[in-house]
């Protein structure tokens, strides 16, 4: 094939740049946010529920906007969406140091959430899915691992900034990082589709006398579904429900773990290391599970990632010591990362590429709603009960119900077959 005559297929450069964009834009812009909670509570006197609601608003906006983001991706391409997202994320981060009230805090969170829609997993995963047919799982995993790299370094850097210069300097530091590198990559390197360069997706067979338009290749389109057809199938709604539940568990831990460990008497640096370990092993999980999904049954690979998240959450029910915290963080992070890699791969496998942006938009709607609503409930329950005992008992139950839902998914299926 023509594109394989190149020493390095251009799609791999897309993968590398997309990973950097995710690392800085989302890894720093979203996953370091809980590090600011103690400082905000101390500075403004807000309750835990009020502060965590701000962080959860990011997920609400991401979820509510996901279908629209997916539609915009299908219409305008990932390059345009990424550029708009980076502009907005940077502007929002520079807004936080100016806040003086809870309403202003929530407004800045909403603005940040809107920006994150453009640099989140979905536009980057759709971008990479357009470039790869073969090795798609590995490519998506490598891109998604960028978030883990940024998230692993971010909590330690932000904690140091806050300790030495204050929380306002922490937001400014992240804002500078977001605007420093990704814009150049988007403008000079990123191309939305291989057809923009006269290429075809990696691994797509080119039939004689065909142009390089993926939409005209019957080997690609014969079993693909529109959004309307997809939404009439039971596997879509089973996947939708399973993602909602597992995300509720994942982000309750992500949003509350740092402050919970502080409550348990652990130093802020240990709590930051635990959060960094989750995000670091999340990067490993994304690559590992992405590669596994290229070699083994995709439903079963997703099932394994769900089991790691649900099973590891049981660790928070025992008396904590550093070794248990780090073991939990490592296992939880692997499963966390695996889920991110499995979602777009299984969606493309079941439903095809034709409406992948819109379909992933709905799946991420479920993911982000689960990841926002339950953390909000958790914050207000803590304010009422004074502890996390009830939530940490419910979390494993939620996780294993999600595991059961994945078991209901067919092992092999496509919309065109049923």
N, C-alpha and C positions, 0 to 999 in steps of 0.2 A: 504494500500500500504506500501511496505517495508520502503520507505523513510519517511513516516509519523510516523513510529514507533519511530523515533528519537524525543527527546524533542524539539529540534529546528532543522528544516530542514536546511541543510548546505547552501542552496541557500541564506538564509537570512544573513549568514556571508559574502557571496560573495557581497551581496547588501551593507552591512556596509563598507566593505573594498573598494569597487568600489567608494562609495560616498566620502570616504576620499581621494582617489587618484584623483578624479575629483576636489575636493575642493582645494587641494594643486596644482596639476599639471596644471589644466586649470583655476580654479578660480583665483589663483594668477598669473599664467603665461600669461594669456590672458586679463582678465577683469580689471586688474590694469594698463594695458599699457597706456591708455589715461592720467593717472595721471602724466606721465613723459613729456607730450607734452609741457607745459609751460616752464619747466626747459630746455628742449632741444632747444626750440626756443630762449630762452634767452642766453643760453651758446654758441650755434653755430651760431646764427643769421639766421637760416633757416626759410623759409616761412611756413605758416600753411599748405599749400598744400603739401609741401615737407615732413613735419613731419608726417602728417596724412597718406600720401602714404606709409610710413614705416609700420604703424599699419595695413593699409589695405592689405599690402603684406602678412601679417599673414593669412588673410582670403583667399587671392588668392591661396596661397600654400595649405591651408586646402582644398579648393574647388577643385583645380586641382588634388590633390593627393587622394581625397576621393574614386574614383572608384578603384584605386590601393590598397588603404588601405582596402577597402571592400573585394577585391579579396584575399589579404594576410590574412585577418581575417578568411575567409572561408578555407584557405589552412593550416595556421599555428596555428590558435587559438589566443584568446585574450591575454593569458598570455605572449606569446612571443612579441606581438605587444606593450603591455603596458610597458614591461621592456625596449625595444628599445626606446620607446618614452620618458621615464623618463630620460634615459641617455642623450638623445639629448637636451631635454628642459633645463636640468641643465647646460650642456656645453654652450648652447646659451646664457643663462642669465649671465654666468660668462664672456662671450665675450663682452657684451655691455659696461662695464666700460673701455674697452681697445680701443673703437672707437675714431677716430679723424677726420673723414670725412663722408659726406653723403653716399658715396658708401659703406663704412664700415658699417654704420648704416643699410643700406638696406640688406647687406649680413648677418648681425646678425639677422635681421628680418626674412629672408628666412630660416636660420638655425632653428630659434625658431619655425617657421611655420611647418617645417618638423617634429620637435619633438612633437609639439602639435597634429599632426595627430595620434600619437600613444597613447595619453592620453585624447583625445577629447570625446565628447558625443558618437560618433558612436561606437568605440570599446567597451566602457563600456555598451552601450545600447544593442549591439549584445550579449555581454557576459551575461547580465541579461536575455535577451529574450531566450537564450538557456537553462536557468535554470528554467523558469516559463512558464506554460501554463495558469493556473488559477492565478489570481491576478498579471498578468503581468504589467498592467497599474500602479498599486500601486508600484510594485518593480522598474519599470523604473523611476517613479516619485521620489521615495526616493533616488535613485542613482543620478539622475540629480540634485536633490536639493543640493547635495554636492557643486556644482559650485556656487550656490547662497550663501551658507555659507562662502566659501572662498572669493567670490567676495564682500560680505557685509563687512567683516572684512578687506580685503586687501586694499581698497582705503584709509581707515583711517590710517592703519599701514604704508603704503607706503608714504602717505602725511607727516606723522610725521618723517619718516626716511629722506625724502628729505629736509624737513624744518630744521632738526637738523644736518644732516651729508652730505647732497648733493645727487644728483640723482644717482651717481655711487654706493653709499652705498645702495640705494634702490634696484638696480638690484642684488647686491651681497646678500642682505637679502632674496630676493625671491628665488635666486638660492640655498641658504643653505636650505631653507624650502622645496624646491622640492626634494632635495636629502636626506633629513633627515629621513622621515618615509615611503613614498610609496614603496621604494625598498623592504623593509622587508615584507610588505604586499603582494607584487606581488610574491616574492620568496617563502613565507611560507604558504600563505592562498589561493591565487587565483588559481582556476582550470577552464580551458576553458569551459568544458562541464560536466554535471553531470555524464555522462558515464565514465569519468575518475576516478570516485570514486565508480562505480557500482550502481549509482542511476539513476533515471529517472527525467525528469522535473516535477516540482511541479504541480500537477493537471492532469498529463497525465495518462490516463488509461493504465494499463499493461494487454495485452491480454494473455490468457493461452498459455503456451509453447512458448512464445516470449522472446527473450533476451531484454536487455534494450537499444537497438539501436533505436533512434528516427527515423532513415531513413527507418526502416523496419515496422514501425507501420502504417497501412493503414488509421487509423483514423486521423493521422497527415498529411500524404503525399497525400491523395486523391485529395485535392483541391489546392495543392501548385503549384507554377509556377517557371519555370526557368527565368533567366534574359531576354532571348530572347523573350519568350512569354509575359512577363510583359511589355516590351517596345513596344509591338504591341497594347496595350490597351489604350483607351482614358483616363481612370481615372489616369493612371500613369502620363501622360503629363499634365493633368489639375493640379494634385498635384505638379508636378515639377514647373509649372509656378506660382502657388499660393505661394509656398515656396520661390521662387526667389523674388517675389515682397514684401512679408511681411518681409523677411530678410533685404532687402534694407532699409526699414523704420527702423527696429529695430536697425541695426548697425550704421546707420547714427546718430541716437540719442545717442547710446552707445559711439561712437567715438568722438562726438562733444559736448555733453552736458556739460562736466566739463569745457572745455575752453569757451563755449558759456556763461555759468553762470559767469565765471570770467570777460568776456567782459561786462556783464550787471552790473558789480560793486559788485557782491556778493563775499564774502570772500572764499578763497580756502577751508576752513573747511566746509562751508555750501555746496559748490559744491561737495566736497567729500562725505558729508552725503547724498546728493541727489543720487549720483551714488551708494553708499552703500545701500540705501533704495531700489533702483531698483533691485539690485542683491539679497538683502535679501528677498524681496517679490517675486522675481523670484523663490527662493527656495520653498516658500509656494505654489506658483502657480504650480510648477512641481508636488508636492505631491497631491494637491487638484485635479488638472486636470487629473493626472494619476489615482487617485482613481475613479473620475467621469467616466473615460473611461471604467472602469470595470463594471459600473452599467448602463450607458446610451449609447445611440447611439453615436458611436465614431466620425462620421462625424459632428454631431451637437456639440459635446464637442470641437472639433477643431474649429468650426465656432465661438463659444463663445470666445475662446482665441484670434482669429483674431480680433474680434470686440473690445475687450478690448484694444488691441494695436492700432488699427486704430482710435478708438474713443478718446482715451486719448491723441493722438498726436495733437488733436485740441487745447489742453490746451496751447501749445507753441505759439499760435497765439494771445494770450491776454497779457496784461501787467502783468509781473510776480511779485509775492511777495512770501515770504517763504511758506505760507500756500498752495498756488497753486502749487508751485514746489514740495512740499512733497506729495500732493494729486495726482498730475500727476505721480510722481515716483512710488507710491504704486500701482496704477491701471495699469500703463504700465508694471511694473515688474511682476504682476500677469499674465497678458497676455503673456508676454515674456516667462515666465517659462512654461505656459501651452502649448505653441507651441512646446517647446523642448520635453515634455512628449508625446504629441499627434503624432509627426512624426513617431517614431518607432512603436508605437502601431497600428496606422492606416495602416502602411506599412505591418506589420505582419498580420493584420486582412484581408487586401485585397489580399496579395500576398503570405502569408505563410512564413515558415522558411527556405525552402530549399536553396534559394539564397539570404537570407536576407542581408548578408554582402554586396554583390554586389549591390543589389537594394538600400539599404540605402546609399551606396557609391555614387550613382547617385543623390539621393535626397539631400544628403549633398553637392554634387557638386553645385547643384542649390542654396542651402542655403548659401554656402560660397561665391559663385560668386556674388549673390545679396548683401551680406553683405560686400563685398569688393569694388565693382565697384562704387556704389552710394556714399559711404563715400569719395572715392577719388574725384569724381566729385564735391561733396560738398566742399571739401577743396579748390579746385582750383577756384570754383565759388566764395567762400568767398574772395580769394586773388584778384579776378577781380572786385567783386561788393562791397566788404567791409562790408558785412552783410550776415545774414542767411535768410533774409525775403523770397526770392523766394523759397528756399529749404523747409522751414517750411510750405509754402503754398502748395507745391507739395506733401509733405509727406502724409497728410491725403488722398489725392486722390489715391496715390499708395496703401495705406492700404485698402481703400474700394474697389478698383478693385480686390485686393487679396481676400477680403471677397466674392465678387461676384463669383470668380473662385471656392471657396470652396462650394458655393451653387450649382455649377454644378456637384459636385461629387455625386455619388449615395449614398443613405442612407445605403443600405445593398448590398454588392457585393463581389464576389471573382473571381479570374481569371478563376477558374474552372467552373464558371457558365455562362461565357459570351464570 
